[in-house]
Amino acid sequence: MSTQADNRALLRTLGIHKPIIQAPMAGVTTPALAAAVSNAGGLGSLGVAAMNAENARRAIHQTRELTTKPFNINVFCHRPATPDAAVERAWLDWLEPVFRQYGATPPQALSEIYTSFVVDTAMQAMLLAEKPAVVSFHFGLPPDAVIAQLKHAGIRLLASATNLDEAAAAVEAGVDAIVAQGIEAGGHRGIFDTTGRDERLGTFALTRLLVSEFDVPVIAAGGIMDGAGIAAALALGAQAAQMGTAFVACPETSIDDAYRSALLSDAARSTTFTSAISGRLARSIVNRFTALGEDPQAPRTPSYPITYDAGKALNAAAKAKGEFGYGAQWAGQAAPLARSLPAGELIAQLERETRESIERLQSVWN
């Protein structure tokens, strides 16, 4: 059985010298953000799920130009989409009046705009060639043979889990650490089987369950925005905290001004789950698109990521007319605590807050 000291040593091999991991957030992260976090002693991450293999390779090279430290590459391991022409047609017909409001028409047809890593042999080959220090999986796991190849290449592996069964599958597959994604987290829910029951465990409960059940390091994720949250995660037995929304407002991200303004305004007080934007449940700031998805007359969304093809087209059409309420403004439940600081400064602030929080806890017992 591994010990806490063993787990800390393992995390150091992942490049984590401070217990902070920047969540990969596909479409938000940039080489500049990942490098800044890693240079500051945390583990920076790049979400490449929306990229093809060559674009992902280019992003890895750009990040390596900015840091010599390890960083994480995140991929999506969802079940490949199941096209359904009738469902897709009904969804496009539903969106047509909204497109019309912005002088546009919906696409004639929808496509699977992202390839799951499970079947993306080009991405698999690229990672084996580039050998990033860390690769993390979301939505599930790739085939055993792919995991074996990545491990043989010396790559450390993380996998998100939303319940005990998913964590057990990840440990059995040989991952080096589990990311415990609580229901509070922003962005896409990492549940493996979207047709099954989601236990919707909170970060605290899930972290304690995984720490108690498994010997591998556990990384708490969901609703952690400051040093007090990091200290709480460490007290629960986590080896690190993964933070996504906390970094979204950093100037190094690629978000547009509307997303940044929403995150730093009272709008961040209200988040909700929606599948209308991408076809898969994700937590977003409440906006025009989430409201559209909550309409009781809305038809069933197409399979992920086919729905995203329509979502991106509608967002582009609306933005062209000055309306920014149809974006994927992913944010966790504690989004009002977001700060707009350069990533390196944010890491330093988080470290100070964590130490202060631990000192306060210690004083309670003295």
C-alpha positions in Angstrom: 0.0 0.0 0.0 1.4 3.4 -0.9 1.8 6.1 1.7 1.1 9.9 1.6 4.9 10.3 1.2 4.9 7.9 -1.7 2.1 9.9 -3.4 3.8 13.2 -2.9 7.0 11.8 -4.5 4.9 10.6 -7.4 3.3 14.0 -7.9 6.8 15.5 -8.0 7.6 13.2 -10.9 4.5 14.7 -12.5 6.2 18.1 -12.2 4.0 19.3 -9.4 6.0 21.2 -6.8 3.1 23.2 -5.6 -0.2 21.4 -5.1 -1.9 23.2 -8.0 -2.9 21.8 -11.3 -4.4 24.1 -13.9 -7.4 22.4 -15.5 -7.0 21.8 -19.3 -10.2 23.5 -20.5 -10.2 22.8 -24.2 -10.7 26.0 -26.2 -9.6 28.2 -23.3 -6.1 27.1 -22.5 -3.1 28.3 -24.4 0.6 27.5 -24.5 1.2 30.8 -22.6 -1.1 29.8 -19.8 0.2 26.3 -19.4 3.8 27.5 -19.5 3.1 30.2 -16.9 1.6 27.8 -14.5 4.4 25.2 -14.9 7.0 27.9 -14.6 5.4 29.0 -11.3 5.7 25.5 -9.8 2.2 24.1 -10.6 1.3 21.8 -13.4 0.1 23.6 -16.5 -2.3 21.9 -18.9 -3.3 22.1 -22.5 -6.7 20.8 -23.7 -6.2 19.4 -27.2 -9.5 17.7 -27.6 -10.7 20.2 -30.2 -7.5 20.0 -32.2 -6.2 17.5 -34.8 -2.9 15.8 -34.2 -0.8 18.4 -36.1 -2.3 21.4 -34.3 -1.8 19.6 -31.0 1.8 18.9 -31.9 2.3 22.6 -32.7 0.7 23.6 -29.4 3.1 21.3 -27.5 6.1 22.8 -29.4 4.9 26.3 -28.6 4.6 25.4 -24.9 8.1 23.9 -24.9 9.4 27.2 -26.2 8.0 28.9 -23.2 8.9 26.4 -20.4 11.3 23.6 -19.7 9.0 22.3 -17.0 6.6 19.4 -17.3 3.0 20.1 -18.4 -0.1 18.0 -19.1 -1.9 17.2 -22.3 -5.6 16.5 -21.9 -7.6 14.4 -24.3 -11.3 13.4 -24.5 -12.2 9.7 -24.4 -15.9 9.9 -25.1 -17.8 7.3 -27.0 -17.7 8.3 -30.7 -20.8 10.1 -31.8 -23.8 8.2 -33.2 -25.2 10.3 -36.1 -29.0 10.5 -36.3 -30.3 12.5 -39.2 -33.8 12.9 -37.8 -32.6 14.2 -34.4 -30.1 16.5 -36.1 -32.7 17.9 -38.5 -35.1 18.5 -35.6 -32.4 20.4 -33.6 -31.5 22.5 -36.6 -35.1 23.3 -37.3 -35.5 24.3 -33.6 -32.5 26.7 -33.9 -33.5 28.2 -37.2 -35.6 31.1 -35.8 -32.7 32.0 -33.5 -30.3 32.0 -36.4 -32.8 34.2 -38.3 -32.7 36.8 -35.5 -29.1 37.4 -36.4 -29.5 37.4 -40.2 -28.1 33.8 -40.6 -29.3 30.3 -41.4 -28.3 27.1 -39.6 -25.9 24.7 -41.2 -27.5 22.3 -43.8 -26.1 19.4 -41.9 -24.1 18.7 -38.8 -20.9 16.7 -38.4 -18.7 15.2 -35.7 -16.3 18.1 -35.4 -14.0 16.4 -32.8 -12.5 12.9 -32.9 -12.5 11.0 -29.7 -9.0 10.0 -28.6 -10.3 6.5 -28.3 -10.2 6.1 -32.1 -7.8 9.0 -33.0 -4.8 7.0 -34.0 -3.0 10.1 -35.4 -3.3 11.8 -32.0 -2.1 8.6 -30.2 0.9 8.4 -32.5 1.7 12.1 -32.0 1.7 11.8 -28.2 4.0 8.7 -28.4 6.4 10.7 -30.5 6.3 13.9 -28.5 6.3 12.2 -25.1 4.7 15.0 -23.0 5.4 14.5 -19.3 1.7 14.0 -18.5 -1.4 12.9 -20.4 -4.8 13.1 -18.8 -8.1 11.5 -19.9 -11.6 12.9 -19.6 -15.0 11.3 -20.3 -13.5 7.8 -20.0 -10.4 5.8 -20.8 -8.7 4.8 -24.1 -8.1 1.2 -25.0 -5.7 -0.8 -22.7 -3.2 -1.1 -25.5 -3.0 2.7 -25.9 -2.5 3.1 -22.1 0.3 0.5 -22.2 2.0 2.3 -25.0 1.8 5.7 -23.3 3.2 4.2 -20.0 6.0 2.4 -21.9 6.9 5.8 -23.4 7.4 7.1 -19.9 4.3 9.3 -19.9 2.5 9.8 -16.5 -1.3 9.3 -16.8 -4.2 11.0 -15.0 -7.9 10.2 -15.4 -10.9 12.1 -14.2 -13.6 10.2 -12.3 -17.0 11.3 -10.9 -17.6 8.2 -8.8 -16.0 5.1 -7.3 -16.7 2.8 -10.2 -15.0 5.1 -12.7 -12.0 5.6 -10.4 -11.7 1.8 -10.0 -11.7 1.4 -13.7 -8.9 4.0 -14.0 -6.8 2.4 -11.3 -7.3 -1.0 -12.9 -6.2 0.5 -16.2 -2.9 1.7 -14.6 -3.3 5.5 -14.3 -0.9 7.2 -12.0 -3.4 9.5 -10.3 -7.2 10.2 -10.3 -8.8 13.6 -10.7 -11.9 13.6 -8.5 -14.3 15.8 -10.4 -17.1 17.0 -8.1 -20.5 18.2 -9.3 -19.4 21.8 -8.6 -16.9 21.8 -11.5 -17.3 24.0 -14.5 -17.3 22.7 -18.0 -18.1 19.2 -19.2 -19.1 16.6 -16.7 -16.6 13.8 -16.9 -19.0 10.9 -16.4 -18.0 7.9 -18.5 -21.4 6.6 -19.4 -23.9 9.4 -20.2 -26.8 6.9 -20.4 -26.3 5.8 -16.8 -27.1 7.3 -13.5 -25.0 10.2 -12.4 -24.5 10.2 -8.6 -23.6 13.9 -8.7 -21.1 13.6 -5.9 -19.7 16.8 -4.5 -15.9 17.4 -4.5 -15.5 16.9 -0.7 -17.4 13.6 -0.6 -15.8 12.2 -3.8 -12.3 13.2 -2.7 -12.7 11.4 0.7 -14.2 8.4 -0.9 -11.4 8.0 -3.4 -8.7 8.7 -0.9 -10.1 6.1 1.4 -10.6 3.5 -1.3 -7.5 3.8 -3.5 -3.7 3.9 -3.0 -2.9 6.2 -6.0 -2.8 10.0 -5.5 -6.1 11.8 -5.7 -6.4 15.3 -7.2 -9.5 17.2 -6.0 -11.4 19.2 -8.7 -14.6 21.3 -8.7 -15.4 24.5 -6.9 -11.9 25.2 -5.7 -11.0 28.9 -6.4 -8.6 30.0 -3.7 -6.1 28.9 -1.1 -8.8 28.1 1.4 -10.2 25.6 -1.1 -6.8 24.1 -1.7 -6.2 23.7 2.0 -9.5 22.0 2.4 -8.7 19.6 -0.4 -5.4 18.8 1.2 -7.0 18.2 4.5 -9.3 15.7 2.9 -6.3 13.7 1.7 -6.0 15.0 -1.8 -2.4 15.5 -3.0 -3.3 18.5 -5.2 -6.2 20.6 -6.4 -7.1 21.0 -10.0 -8.5 24.4 -10.8 -10.2 25.5 -14.0 -12.5 28.4 -13.5 -9.9 30.1 -11.2 -7.6 30.5 -14.3 -10.2 31.3 -17.0 -9.9 35.1 -16.4 -6.1 35.1 -16.6 -4.9 37.2 -19.5 -3.1 34.2 -21.0 -6.4 32.4 -21.9 -8.0 32.6 -25.3 -11.5 33.6 -24.1 -13.3 36.5 -25.7 -14.1 39.8 -23.8 -17.8 38.8 -23.3 -16.9 35.6 -21.5 -14.3 37.4 -19.4 -16.8 40.2 -18.5 -19.5 37.6 -17.6 -17.1 35.7 -15.3 -16.0 38.9 -13.5 -19.6 40.2 -13.1 -22.7 39.3 -11.1 -23.6 36.9 -14.0 -21.1 34.5 -12.5 -23.4 34.0 -9.5 -25.7 31.8 -11.6 -24.4 28.6 -13.3 -26.4 25.7 -14.7 -25.9 22.4 -16.4 -26.8 22.4 -20.1 -26.4 20.0 -23.0 -27.8 22.5 -25.6 -24.4 23.9 -26.4 -22.4 20.7 -27.1 -24.7 17.8 -26.7 -23.1 16.7 -23.4 -23.9 18.0 -19.9 -21.6 20.9 -19.0 -21.8 23.7 -16.3 -22.0 27.2 -17.8 -22.8 30.7 -16.7 -26.5 31.2 -17.4 -26.9 32.9 -20.8 -29.1 32.9 -23.8 -28.0 29.4 -24.9 -28.6 27.8 -21.6 -32.1 29.4 -21.5 -32.7 28.1 -25.0 -31.9 24.6 -23.8 -34.2 24.8 -20.9 -37.2 25.6 -23.1 -39.7 22.7 -22.5 -40.4 22.6 -26.2 -36.7 22.0 -27.1 -36.1 18.7 -28.9 -33.5 16.1 -27.9 -30.0 17.3 -28.7 -27.9 15.3 -31.1 -25.0 13.2 -29.9 -21.8 14.9 -28.6 -20.0 16.6 -30.3 -22.3 16.8 -33.2 -24.5 19.3 -31.3 -21.4 21.5 -30.9 -21.3 22.0 -34.6 -24.6 23.9 -34.4 -23.6 25.6 -31.2 -20.5 27.1 -32.6 -22.3 28.2 -35.8 -25.0 30.0 -33.7 -22.4 31.7 -31.5 -20.5 32.9 -34.5 -23.7 34.3 -36.1 -24.8 36.1 -32.9 -21.3 37.5 -32.2 -21.2 39.0 -35.7 -24.3 41.0 -34.7 -22.9 42.0 -31.4 -24.7 39.4 -29.2 -22.3 37.3 -27.0 -24.9 35.3 -25.0 -24.5 32.1 -27.1 -21.0 31.2 -26.1 -19.8 28.3 -24.1 -19.1 30.3 -21.0 -18.1 27.3 -18.8 -17.7 28.1 -15.1 -17.9 26.3 -11.8 -20.3 27.0 -8.9 -17.7 29.2 -7.1 -17.2 31.4 -10.2 -17.9 34.7 -8.3 -14.5 34.2 -6.6 -12.7 34.5 -10.0 -9.8 37.0 -10.2 -8.2 38.5 -13.3 -4.5 38.0 -12.6 -1.6 36.8 -14.7 -1.2 33.1 -14.1 2.1 33.4 -12.3 0.8 36.0 -10.0 -2.3 33.9 -9.3 -0.2 30.9 -8.4 1.8 33.0 -5.9 -1.4 34.3 -4.4 -2.9 30.9 -4.1 0.2 29.6 -2.4 0.1 32.5 0.2 -3.6 31.9 0.8 -3.1 28.1 1.2 -0.3 28.7 3.8 -2.4 31.2 5.7 -5.4 28.9 5.7 -3.4 26.0 7.1 -1.9 28.3 9.7 -5.4 29.4 10.7 -6.5 25.7 11.0 -3.5 24.9 13.2 -4.2 27.9 15.5 -7.7 26.5 16.2 -6.2 23.5 17.9 -3.4 25.3 19.8 
